[in-house]
């Protein structure tokens, strides 16, 4: 965020509204998607919309990393993960589910 470390952030808007823009930079929008074990879950994102982005083809290494993590989580099998990732922005039109399944088997 190009800010000096050690400054406390005011999280009141993020916690009250679920989202707060602290600036216009890539990682200056804070989000609170919910609460886990009584504590707010916080993450950050860009202030622009998913549809305002020009997508790049994700690398094989990045997709392998995502695939492996989803597989280890145990909720989905390999064909389900491959179909999911192949339909995601960036990968859609560049990777097929079959290619992704091959990628993980390498």
N, C-alpha and C positions, 0 to 999 in steps of 0.2 A: 504494500500500500504506500510505499515510499514515505513512511512516517517514522519518527524516532521511536524506538522501543521504550517500554516502560510507562506509557501513557494509558491510563484506564479509559476504556470506551464506555460511552453512555449507551447502555443496552435497553433503556426504557421503551423506546419506540419499537425496536425489534421484538421485544417480549410482548408488548401490547398489541401490535398490528401484524406480527409475523414477518415483517420485512422492514428494513431501513437502509436507505442509500447514504453512505458516509462520504461519498465523493463520486467522481465519474470514472475512476479507474477500473481495471479489469476485475479486481477482487475487493471492491469497496462496497458491495451490497451484502448486508448480513441478513440471514433468514433464520427463522425459528420454525421448523416444520412440525414441532410437537414437543411432548414431554416424555421422558423415560425415567422410571424410578423416582419420580418427583422432581427431576432436574430438567431444565430446558435444554433441548438439543439445538446447537447452533452450527451453522455452516455459512459459507460465503460463496458469492457468484458474481457474475458480471451484470451490470445494470440493463443490458440490452436483451431483447427477446431471442428466443431460439430461432425464430424465423428471420431475424436481422443479421444472421451470421452466414458467411460464405464457408461452406464445409470443405475440409480437406480429407482425402482418403486416409484412414487410420493405418498405421504400420502394422505389420504382422506381429511384431513384439508386443505392441500395446494391446492388440486384440487377444493375443495369447494370455497376457496378464489378466485381462478382464474375464476371459473364458475360464481360466484356472480358478480365479477367485469365486466366480459364480458356481462352478462345479464343486469346489470345496465347501461352499455354504450348504450344499446338500438338498436344496429345495427343487432343483431342476436337473434333468438328465442332459447329456451332451446334445442330442438333437434339438431339445427345447432351447437351450442356450444358444446354439448356432442360429436357429431361426430368429431368436430375439435380437442378437447382435447384428445379423444381416439386415434387419429391418430398421436399425437405429440410424439417425442422421449421420452422414459421413460415410458409414459403411454401406448403406443402401445404394445400390447401383454400382458398387465397387467390389463387394465381396458377396458371395453366395453362401447359403447355409452349408452346402457341401464343401466348399473351400475352407470354411471355418472349422468344420469337423476334421478335415485333413490336417489343418494347421495344428490342432491340439494333439493329434496323434504323432506328430513329428518329434 
